[in-house]
Amino acid sequence: MAGTSRFRVARWIARVASAVLCASLAHGAAISAGAHAPAALSSFGQVGDGSWLVADARTHRAFAPDPDGTVRVLDTRTGHLVRTVRVTSAATPPETPAGVTDVTPVVDELGGRVVVAVYGPGHGQSGVAVLDATTGRPLRPLIALPIPVSLVLDGATGRLFVGHGDAKRGTGSVSTVDPRTGHLLRRVDVGHYPGALIADGPGGHVFAGVLTPTVGPHAPATSQIPTLFYGGVVMLDARTGAVMRTVVSGPSVLGGPDRRGLVFAFDVGKPFATPQEDMVSIDGATGRVRGIVRFGSMESAPSVEGVAVDDRTGHLFVATGGEDGSDGTLTTIDVRAGRVLHAERIGAVPTAVALDAQTRRVFVAYWDQVDARHYGDEGVIGAYGAGAVAVFDARTGRRIRTLTVDPGPNALALDAGARRLLVISQGAEGSGGFTAEPDAVASIAI
């Protein structure tokens, strides 16, 4: 579990992938079903040292892949473990060259499927596993692919898009797969590492947030770990999987789409030159930039830890944290007005964001920082305190209360129908180790 306190490339890339699905699920439109999906899905966050949580409120099930090659199937109403499903034969999946071991699963509501990225020990043992959204059991044999680094399902075409890449070299490609048959339909080069994928549904496009690695200015000369990314957004045709064009250079963390079909891109490379970030709104149907909002003010490079979109208010919620594990902030952006509505500190490290559109509440899990240590070859290392879950009013962006949970809350899943919030905590990490049993699960009435 100690790896979760290292703010290095693995955390940056994993959070890029998390921001994609978090925004789509939190605002009530399934990423797999375009504009026609009911508001049945919730958002997610990181679980323990290398797994992510995604929930389907229709089946009251949450799915949490773990680094040992298994997926935990949880009941969102009680937090109880339903079963554990193995999706790879590897005892401990190997890391990519950048140390990435986290890819968020995606849920296909219309097909009743969950797709999970798999890291196998050898050739033909990496790819994606397709599970039943109710039982969690595999529906078909593993679809063998190069190691996945991002996933998205397009509901209009029913196709799965899988990103592959080498973070250290910055190279990458995207595969188009039929999840029903397992057939590879196409694989295209996208130029750089596709750390994020998002489908805009009716617009007929898939957007890839591509990342170029750069060793940060504070890293030692011997460090080979890229700590800063600056890339852009590449638009693909959702029907053919072909690359159409680069939409914008620079911003590469993605969120959305919202009800109007806007996709949001965030600039994570620029903060070393300026203390602010840019949010770029992109028309999902045309790929044209519709607006830019500048926000944030941090001395260290902020990373986007989670994004949620509220279609009723037109507000975009962006949780960011500093590269050194400081300055956790929730920024509320009025997308229609093109301005920052409010920004509020939320502890040292935000770890997960969930939006309840019915009650207009935003939930943000976070850790408190206890100690920060020096930069080494492994990146910035820190120790973290208990943390909590902050509750915000989606209309104003202001905190209204704080939920006390087990130490180290690292993942959230909202079951709106059952009025339950599933929280997974990894324990607080300090010099003496964890202060609570890692991966504690709680279901809280909301």
LOKOLMI-995693 format. One record per residue (C-alpha): residue number from 1; x, y, z. Coordinates in steps of 0.25 Angstrom, whole numbers. Example, Ala and Ser with C-alpha at 12.3 -4.5 7.8 and 13.67 -1.06 7.14 Angstrom:
BEGIN
{n = 1, px = 49, py = -18, pz = 31}
{n = 2, px = 55, py = -4, pz = 29}
end
This chain:
BEGIN
{n = 1, px = 0, py = 0, pz = 0}
{n = 2, px = 12, py = 9, pz = 2}
{n = 3, px = 11, py = 12, pz = -13}
{n = 4, px = -1, py = 21, pz = -12}
{n = 5, px = 7, py = 32, pz = -5}
{n = 6, px = 17, py = 34, pz = -17}
{n = 7, px = 12, py = 45, pz = -25}
{n = 8, px = 19, py = 41, pz = -38}
{n = 9, px = 15, py = 37, pz = -52}
{n = 10, px = 6, py = 25, pz = -48}
{n = 11, px = -3, py = 34, pz = -40}
{n = 12, px = -4, py = 45, pz = -51}
{n = 13, px = -7, py = 35, pz = -62}
{n = 14, px = -17, py = 28, pz = -53}
{n = 15, px = -24, py = 40, pz = -49}
{n = 16, px = -25, py = 45, pz = -64}
{n = 17, px = -33, py = 32, pz = -67}
{n = 18, px = -41, py = 34, pz = -54}
{n = 19, px = -46, py = 48, pz = -58}
{n = 20, px = -51, py = 43, pz = -71}
{n = 21, px = -61, py = 33, pz = -66}
{n = 22, px = -64, py = 41, pz = -53}
{n = 23, px = -70, py = 53, pz = -61}
{n = 24, px = -79, py = 44, pz = -70}
{n = 25, px = -84, py = 35, pz = -59}
{n = 26, px = -86, py = 46, pz = -48}
{n = 27, px = -95, py = 55, pz = -57}
{n = 28, px = -104, py = 43, pz = -60}
{n = 29, px = -102, py = 39, pz = -74}
{n = 30, px = -95, py = 26, pz = -76}
{n = 31, px = -82, py = 27, pz = -84}
{n = 32, px = -86, py = 14, pz = -91}
{n = 33, px = -100, py = 18, pz = -95}
{n = 34, px = -99, py = 33, pz = -100}
{n = 35, px = -111, py = 42, pz = -97}
{n = 36, px = -121, py = 31, pz = -96}
{n = 37, px = -116, py = 24, pz = -83}
{n = 38, px = -124, py = 26, pz = -70}
{n = 39, px = -117, py = 32, pz = -58}
{n = 40, px = -113, py = 19, pz = -53}
{n = 41, px = -98, py = 20, pz = -51}
{n = 42, px = -89, py = 26, pz = -40}
{n = 43, px = -75, py = 32, pz = -40}
{n = 44, px = -63, py = 25, pz = -34}
{n = 45, px = -49, py = 26, pz = -28}
{n = 46, px = -36, py = 19, pz = -25}
{n = 47, px = -37, py = 7, pz = -16}
{n = 48, px = -24, py = 3, pz = -8}
{n = 49, px = -11, py = 2, pz = -16}
{n = 50, px = -17, py = -1, pz = -30}
{n = 51, px = -31, py = -3, pz = -33}
{n = 52, px = -43, py = 6, pz = -36}
{n = 53, px = -58, py = 6, pz = -32}
{n = 54, px = -70, py = 7, pz = -42}
{n = 55, px = -84, py = 4, pz = -39}
{n = 56, px = -97, py = 1, pz = -46}
{n = 57, px = -109, py = 6, pz = -38}
{n = 58, px = -119, py = -3, pz = -46}
{n = 59, px = -112, py = -16, pz = -41}
{n = 60, px = -108, py = -9, pz = -28}
{n = 61, px = -94, py = -15, pz = -31}
{n = 62, px = -80, py = -8, pz = -30}
{n = 63, px = -68, py = -14, pz = -36}
{n = 64, px = -54, py = -12, pz = -31}
{n = 65, px = -42, py = -18, pz = -38}
{n = 66, px = -30, py = -21, pz = -30}
{n = 67, px = -15, py = -23, pz = -33}
{n = 68, px = -15, py = -38, pz = -31}
{n = 69, px = -23, py = -40, pz = -43}
{n = 70, px = -37, py = -41, pz = -37}
{n = 71, px = -49, py = -32, pz = -37}
{n = 72, px = -58, py = -30, pz = -24}
{n = 73, px = -73, py = -30, pz = -26}
{n = 74, px = -79, py = -22, pz = -15}
{n = 75, px = -94, py = -19, pz = -11}
{n = 76, px = -95, py = -4, pz = -11}
{n = 77, px = -107, py = -4, pz = -1}
{n = 78, px = -99, py = -11, pz = 10}
{n = 79, px = -84, py = -11, pz = 6}
{n = 80, px = -84, py = -26, pz = 7}
{n = 81, px = -75, py = -34, pz = -2}
{n = 82, px = -83, py = -42, pz = -12}
{n = 83, px = -72, py = -50, pz = -18}
{n = 84, px = -58, py = -49, pz = -23}
{n = 85, px = -55, py = -52, pz = -38}
{n = 86, px = -42, py = -55, pz = -44}
{n = 87, px = -39, py = -49, pz = -58}
{n = 88, px = -25, py = -53, pz = -59}
{n = 89, px = -16, py = -64, pz = -55}
{n = 90, px = -5, py = -55, pz = -51}
{n = 91, px = -3, py = -55, pz = -36}
{n = 92, px = 2, py = -40, pz = -37}
{n = 93, px = 0, py = -33, pz = -50}
{n = 94, px = 13, py = -27, pz = -55}
{n = 95, px = 14, py = -12, pz = -56}
{n = 96, px = 16, py = -4, pz = -69}
{n = 97, px = 29, py = 3, pz = -71}
{n = 98, px = 23, py = 15, pz = -64}
{n = 99, px = 17, py = 7, pz = -53}
{n = 100, px = 3, py = 8, pz = -57}
{n = 101, px = -6, py = -2, pz = -50}
{n = 102, px = -19, py = 5, pz = -50}
{n = 103, px = -30, py = 6, pz = -61}
{n = 104, px = -44, py = 9, pz = -57}
{n = 105, px = -55, py = -1, pz = -62}
{n = 106, px = -66, py = 3, pz = -71}
{n = 107, px = -81, py = -1, pz = -70}
{n = 108, px = -89, py = -4, pz = -82}
{n = 109, px = -103, py = -2, pz = -77}
{n = 110, px = -111, py = -6, pz = -89}
{n = 111, px = -103, py = -19, pz = -91}
{n = 112, px = -102, py = -22, pz = -76}
{n = 113, px = -87, py = -23, pz = -76}
{n = 114, px = -75, py = -18, pz = -68}
{n = 115, px = -62, py = -17, pz = -76}
{n = 116, px = -49, py = -18, pz = -67}
{n = 117, px = -34, py = -16, pz = -72}
{n = 118, px = -25, py = -28, pz = -70}
{n = 119, px = -10, py = -28, pz = -68}
{n = 120, px = -5, py = -42, pz = -71}
{n = 121, px = 9, py = -48, pz = -68}
{n = 122, px = 12, py = -51, pz = -83}
{n = 123, px = 8, py = -50, pz = -98}
{n = 124, px = -7, py = -52, pz = -100}
{n = 125, px = -10, py = -50, pz = -85}
{n = 126, px = -13, py = -36, pz = -85}
{n = 127, px = -26, py = -29, pz = -90}
{n = 128, px = -40, py = -27, pz = -85}
{n = 129, px = -49, py = -36, pz = -78}
{n = 130, px = -64, py = -35, pz = -80}
{n = 131, px = -73, py = -38, pz = -68}
{n = 132, px = -88, py = -39, pz = -65}
{n = 133, px = -92, py = -26, pz = -58}
{n = 134, px = -101, py = -34, pz = -48}
{n = 135, px = -93, py = -46, pz = -44}
{n = 136, px = -79, py = -41, pz = -48}
{n = 137, px = -76, py = -54, pz = -55}
{n = 138, px = -68, py = -54, pz = -68}
{n = 139, px = -77, py = -54, pz = -80}
{n = 140, px = -66, py = -58, pz = -90}
{n = 141, px = -51, py = -62, pz = -91}
{n = 142, px = -41, py = -51, pz = -89}
{n = 143, px = -40, py = -42, pz = -101}
{n = 144, px = -25, py = -42, pz = -103}
{n = 145, px = -19, py = -28, pz = -106}
{n = 146, px = -6, py = -20, pz = -102}
{n = 147, px = -7, py = -15, pz = -88}
{n = 148, px = -19, py = -5, pz = -87}
{n = 149, px = -16, py = 9, pz = -81}
{n = 150, px = -30, py = 14, pz = -83}
{n = 151, px = -44, py = 9, pz = -87}
{n = 152, px = -57, py = 15, pz = -92}
{n = 153, px = -70, py = 9, pz = -98}
{n = 154, px = -78, py = 17, pz = -108}
{n = 155, px = -93, py = 14, pz = -107}
{n = 156, px = -97, py = 19, pz = -121}
{n = 157, px = -88, py = 8, pz = -128}
{n = 158, px = -87, py = -2, pz = -116}
{n = 159, px = -72, py = -2, pz = -118}
{n = 160, px = -61, py = -2, pz = -108}
{n = 161, px = -49, py = 7, pz = -110}
{n = 162, px = -36, py = 3, pz = -102}
{n = 163, px = -24, py = 12, pz = -101}
{n = 164, px = -9, py = 6, pz = -101}
{n = 165, px = 4, py = 13, pz = -98}
{n = 166, px = 18, py = 14, pz = -93}
{n = 167, px = 17, py = 26, pz = -83}
{n = 168, px = 33, py = 27, pz = -82}
{n = 169, px = 34, py = 28, pz = -97}
{n = 170, px = 20, py = 35, pz = -99}
{n = 171, px = 16, py = 26, pz = -110}
{n = 172, px = 2, py = 21, pz = -112}
{n = 173, px = -10, py = 15, pz = -120}
{n = 174, px = -25, py = 12, pz = -119}
{n = 175, px = -32, py = -1, pz = -122}
{n = 176, px = -46, py = -2, pz = -126}
{n = 177, px = -52, py = -15, pz = -121}
{n = 178, px = -66, py = -22, pz = -122}
{n = 179, px = -68, py = -26, pz = -107}
{n = 180, px = -79, py = -36, pz = -111}
{n = 181, px = -71, py = -44, pz = -121}
{n = 182, px = -57, py = -40, pz = -116}
{n = 183, px = -52, py = -36, pz = -130}
{n = 184, px = -42, py = -26, pz = -132}
{n = 185, px = -47, py = -16, pz = -142}
{n = 186, px = -36, py = -6, pz = -143}
{n = 187, px = -24, py = -1, pz = -137}
{n = 188, px = -18, py = 13, pz = -140}
{n = 189, px = -6, py = 21, pz = -135}
{n = 190, px = -10, py = 34, pz = -127}
{n = 191, px = 4, py = 39, pz = -126}
{n = 192, px = 5, py = 40, pz = -111}
{n = 193, px = 1, py = 33, pz = -99}
{n = 194, px = -14, py = 32, pz = -98}
{n = 195, px = -16, py = 34, pz = -83}
{n = 196, px = -31, py = 37, pz = -85}
{n = 197, px = -42, py = 33, pz = -94}
{n = 198, px = -57, py = 39, pz = -95}
{n = 199, px = -68, py = 36, pz = -104}
{n = 200, px = -78, py = 48, pz = -107}
{n = 201, px = -90, py = 39, pz = -111}
{n = 202, px = -99, py = 45, pz = -122}
{n = 203, px = -87, py = 53, pz = -127}
{n = 204, px = -81, py = 41, pz = -133}
{n = 205, px = -67, py = 44, pz = -128}
{n = 206, px = -57, py = 38, pz = -117}
{n = 207, px = -47, py = 47, pz = -111}
{n = 208, px = -33, py = 43, pz = -107}
{n = 209, px = -25, py = 51, pz = -97}
{n = 210, px = -11, py = 49, pz = -101}
{n = 211, px = 1, py = 51, pz = -91}
{n = 212, px = 16, py = 54, pz = -94}
{n = 213, px = 25, py = 51, pz = -83}
{n = 214, px = 35, py = 61, pz = -78}
{n = 215, px = 44, py = 60, pz = -66}
{n = 216, px = 40, py = 71, pz = -56}
{n = 217, px = 50, py = 83, pz = -52}
{n = 218, px = 51, py = 78, pz = -38}
{n = 219, px = 55, py = 64, pz = -41}
{n = 220, px = 69, py = 59, pz = -39}
{n = 221, px = 78, py = 58, pz = -52}
{n = 222, px = 78, py = 42, pz = -50}
{n = 223, px = 63, py = 41, pz = -50}
{n = 224, px = 56, py = 34, pz = -61}
{n = 225, px = 42, py = 36, pz = -56}
{n = 226, px = 34, py = 46, pz = -65}
{n = 227, px = 27, py = 55, pz = -55}
{n = 228, px = 20, py = 65, pz = -64}
{n = 229, px = 11, py = 63, pz = -76}
{n = 230, px = 7, py = 72, pz = -88}
{n = 231, px = 0, py = 67, pz = -100}
{n = 232, px = -14, py = 70, pz = -106}
{n = 233, px = -27, py = 64, pz = -110}
{n = 234, px = -29, py = 55, pz = -122}
{n = 235, px = -42, py = 53, pz = -129}
{n = 236, px = -46, py = 39, pz = -134}
{n = 237, px = -58, py = 34, pz = -142}
{n = 238, px = -66, py = 25, pz = -133}
{n = 239, px = -72, py = 17, pz = -145}
{n = 240, px = -58, py = 14, pz = -152}
{n = 241, px = -48, py = 16, pz = -141}
{n = 242, px = -40, py = 25, pz = -150}
{n = 243, px = -32, py = 37, pz = -146}
{n = 244, px = -39, py = 50, pz = -151}
{n = 245, px = -30, py = 61, pz = -145}
{n = 246, px = -24, py = 68, pz = -133}
{n = 247, px = -34, py = 77, pz = -127}
{n = 248, px = -25, py = 85, pz = -117}
{n = 249, px = -11, py = 84, pz = -113}
{n = 250, px = -7, py = 85, pz = -98}
{n = 251, px = -20, py = 81, pz = -90}
{n = 252, px = -20, py = 66, pz = -88}
{n = 253, px = -29, py = 62, pz = -76}
{n = 254, px = -43, py = 60, pz = -80}
{n = 255, px = -57, py = 61, pz = -74}
{n = 256, px = -72, py = 61, pz = -79}
{n = 257, px = -79, py = 61, pz = -88}
{n = 258, px = -90, py = 69, pz = -82}
{n = 259, px = -104, py = 69, pz = -88}
{n = 260, px = -101, py = 79, pz = -98}
{n = 261, px = -90, py = 70, pz = -104}
{n = 262, px = -78, py = 78, pz = -98}
{n = 263, px = -65, py = 71, pz = -95}
{n = 264, px = -56, py = 77, pz = -85}
{n = 265, px = -41, py = 77, pz = -86}
{n = 266, px = -31, py = 82, pz = -75}
{n = 267, px = -17, py = 86, pz = -76}
{n = 268, px = -8, py = 79, pz = -67}
{n = 269, px = 6, py = 83, pz = -73}
{n = 270, px = 5, py = 98, pz = -73}
{n = 271, px = 5, py = 100, pz = -58}
{n = 272, px = 21, py = 100, pz = -57}
{n = 273, px = 20, py = 112, pz = -65}
{n = 274, px = 8, py = 119, pz = -59}
{n = 275, px = 1, py = 116, pz = -46}
{n = 276, px = -13, py = 114, pz = -53}
{n = 277, px = -19, py = 103, pz = -61}
{n = 278, px = -28, py = 105, pz = -73}
{n = 279, px = -41, py = 97, pz = -75}
{n = 280, px = -45, py = 97, pz = -90}
{n = 281, px = -59, py = 93, pz = -94}
{n = 282, px = -60, py = 85, pz = -108}
{n = 283, px = -72, py = 83, pz = -116}
{n = 284, px = -73, py = 68, pz = -117}
{n = 285, px = -80, py = 68, pz = -130}
{n = 286, px = -70, py = 77, pz = -138}
{n = 287, px = -58, py = 77, pz = -129}
{n = 288, px = -57, py = 92, pz = -129}
{n = 289, px = -53, py = 99, pz = -116}
{n = 290, px = -65, py = 107, pz = -110}
{n = 291, px = -58, py = 114, pz = -98}
{n = 292, px = -47, py = 115, pz = -89}
{n = 293, px = -47, py = 117, pz = -74}
{n = 294, px = -35, py = 119, pz = -65}
{n = 295, px = -35, py = 115, pz = -51}
{n = 296, px = -26, py = 111, pz = -39}
{n = 297, px = -14, py = 117, pz = -32}
{n = 298, px = -4, py = 107, pz = -28}
{n = 299, px = 11, py = 108, pz = -26}
{n = 300, px = 13, py = 93, pz = -29}
{n = 301, px = 7, py = 87, pz = -42}
{n = 302, px = -7, py = 83, pz = -39}
{n = 303, px = -13, py = 70, pz = -44}
{n = 304, px = -28, py = 67, pz = -47}
{n = 305, px = -32, py = 57, pz = -37}
{n = 306, px = -47, py = 56, pz = -41}
{n = 307, px = -58, py = 63, pz = -49}
{n = 308, px = -73, py = 63, pz = -49}
{n = 309, px = -83, py = 71, pz = -57}
{n = 310, px = -97, py = 75, pz = -52}
{n = 311, px = -106, py = 77, pz = -64}
{n = 312, px = -117, py = 84, pz = -56}
{n = 313, px = -108, py = 95, pz = -51}
{n = 314, px = -98, py = 95, pz = -63}
{n = 315, px = -87, py = 94, pz = -52}
{n = 316, px = -74, py = 87, pz = -54}
{n = 317, px = -67, py = 82, pz = -41}
{n = 318, px = -52, py = 80, pz = -42}
{n = 319, px = -44, py = 74, pz = -31}
{n = 320, px = -29, py = 77, pz = -32}
{n = 321, px = -17, py = 74, pz = -23}
{n = 322, px = -3, py = 79, pz = -23}
{n = 323, px = 8, py = 70, pz = -29}
{n = 324, px = 15, py = 70, pz = -15}
{n = 325, px = 2, py = 66, pz = -8}
{n = 326, px = -3, py = 79, pz = -4}
{n = 327, px = -14, py = 90, pz = -7}
{n = 328, px = -26, py = 80, pz = -10}
{n = 329, px = -37, py = 89, pz = -16}
{n = 330, px = -51, py = 87, pz = -21}
{n = 331, px = -53, py = 98, pz = -32}
{n = 332, px = -68, py = 100, pz = -37}
{n = 333, px = -68, py = 106, pz = -51}
{n = 334, px = -81, py = 111, pz = -57}
{n = 335, px = -79, py = 106, pz = -71}
{n = 336, px = -90, py = 114, pz = -77}
{n = 337, px = -85, py = 127, pz = -72}
{n = 338, px = -71, py = 123, pz = -75}
{n = 339, px = -65, py = 127, pz = -61}
{n = 340, px = -61, py = 121, pz = -47}
{n = 341, px = -72, py = 121, pz = -37}
{n = 342, px = -65, py = 117, pz = -25}
{n = 343, px = -52, py = 110, pz = -20}
{n = 344, px = -51, py = 103, pz = -7}
{n = 345, px = -40, py = 96, pz = 0}
{n = 346, px = -43, py = 81, pz = 3}
{n = 347, px = -30, py = 76, pz = 10}
{n = 348, px = -17, py = 71, pz = 4}
{n = 349, px = -21, py = 60, pz = -6}
{n = 350, px = -35, py = 59, pz = -12}
{n = 351, px = -37, py = 44, pz = -16}
{n = 352, px = -51, py = 43, pz = -22}
{n = 353, px = -63, py = 51, pz = -26}
{n = 354, px = -77, py = 47, pz = -27}
{n = 355, px = -90, py = 55, pz = -31}
{n = 356, px = -104, py = 53, pz = -26}
{n = 357, px = -112, py = 60, pz = -37}
{n = 358, px = -125, py = 57, pz = -29}
{n = 359, px = -121, py = 65, pz = -17}
{n = 360, px = -111, py = 74, pz = -23}
{n = 361, px = -100, py = 69, pz = -14}
{n = 362, px = -85, py = 67, pz = -18}
{n = 363, px = -77, py = 57, pz = -10}
{n = 364, px = -62, py = 58, pz = -9}
{n = 365, px = -53, py = 48, pz = -2}
{n = 366, px = -39, py = 54, pz = 3}
{n = 367, px = -27, py = 51, pz = 11}
{n = 368, px = -20, py = 60, pz = 21}
{n = 369, px = -5, py = 62, pz = 20}
{n = 370, px = 3, py = 59, pz = 32}
{n = 371, px = 17, py = 60, pz = 26}
{n = 372, px = 24, py = 63, pz = 13}
{n = 373, px = 37, py = 57, pz = 10}
{n = 374, px = 48, py = 61, pz = -1}
{n = 375, px = 47, py = 58, pz = -15}
{n = 376, px = 55, py = 45, pz = -19}
{n = 377, px = 55, py = 35, pz = -31}
{n = 378, px = 42, py = 30, pz = -27}
{n = 379, px = 35, py = 44, pz = -27}
{n = 380, px = 30, py = 52, pz = -15}
{n = 381, px = 27, py = 44, pz = -3}
{n = 382, px = 17, py = 48, pz = 8}
{n = 383, px = 10, py = 42, pz = 20}
{n = 384, px = -5, py = 45, pz = 21}
{n = 385, px = -15, py = 46, pz = 32}
{n = 386, px = -29, py = 41, pz = 33}
{n = 387, px = -37, py = 50, pz = 24}
{n = 388, px = -52, py = 50, pz = 22}
{n = 389, px = -63, py = 52, pz = 11}
{n = 390, px = -67, py = 66, pz = 9}
{n = 391, px = -81, py = 69, pz = 4}
{n = 392, px = -83, py = 81, pz = -5}
{n = 393, px = -96, py = 89, pz = -10}
{n = 394, px = -96, py = 87, pz = -25}
{n = 395, px = -103, py = 100, pz = -27}
{n = 396, px = -92, py = 109, pz = -20}
{n = 397, px = -80, py = 100, pz = -19}
{n = 398, px = -79, py = 102, pz = -4}
{n = 399, px = -77, py = 92, pz = 7}
{n = 400, px = -89, py = 89, pz = 15}
{n = 401, px = -84, py = 77, pz = 24}
{n = 402, px = -73, py = 67, pz = 26}
{n = 403, px = -75, py = 52, pz = 27}
{n = 404, px = -66, py = 44, pz = 37}
{n = 405, px = -62, py = 31, pz = 30}
{n = 406, px = -51, py = 20, pz = 32}
{n = 407, px = -37, py = 26, pz = 31}
{n = 408, px = -32, py = 28, pz = 17}
{n = 409, px = -44, py = 29, pz = 8}
{n = 410, px = -40, py = 25, pz = -6}
{n = 411, px = -53, py = 22, pz = -14}
{n = 412, px = -67, py = 26, pz = -15}
{n = 413, px = -79, py = 20, pz = -22}
{n = 414, px = -93, py = 26, pz = -21}
{n = 415, px = -105, py = 17, pz = -22}
{n = 416, px = -116, py = 28, pz = -24}
{n = 417, px = -128, py = 19, pz = -24}
{n = 418, px = -124, py = 13, pz = -11}
{n = 419, px = -119, py = 26, pz = -5}
{n = 420, px = -106, py = 20, pz = -1}
{n = 421, px = -92, py = 25, pz = -3}
{n = 422, px = -81, py = 13, pz = -3}
{n = 423, px = -68, py = 17, pz = 3}
{n = 424, px = -55, py = 9, pz = 2}
{n = 425, px = -44, py = 13, pz = 11}
{n = 426, px = -29, py = 9, pz = 11}
{n = 427, px = -25, py = 13, pz = 25}
{n = 428, px = -16, py = 25, pz = 29}
{n = 429, px = -2, py = 24, pz = 25}
{n = 430, px = 9, py = 29, pz = 34}
{n = 431, px = 23, py = 26, pz = 39}
{n = 432, px = 17, py = 14, pz = 47}
{n = 433, px = 9, py = 9, pz = 35}
{n = 434, px = -6, py = 8, pz = 34}
{n = 435, px = -15, py = 12, pz = 45}
{n = 436, px = -27, py = 4, pz = 40}
{n = 437, px = -29, py = -9, pz = 33}
{n = 438, px = -27, py = -6, pz = 18}
{n = 439, px = -39, py = -6, pz = 8}
{n = 440, px = -50, py = -4, pz = 19}
{n = 441, px = -64, py = -3, pz = 12}
{n = 442, px = -75, py = 5, pz = 18}
{n = 443, px = -89, py = 8, pz = 12}
{n = 444, px = -95, py = 21, pz = 17}
{n = 445, px = -109, py = 26, pz = 16}
{n = 446, px = -110, py = 39, pz = 9}
end
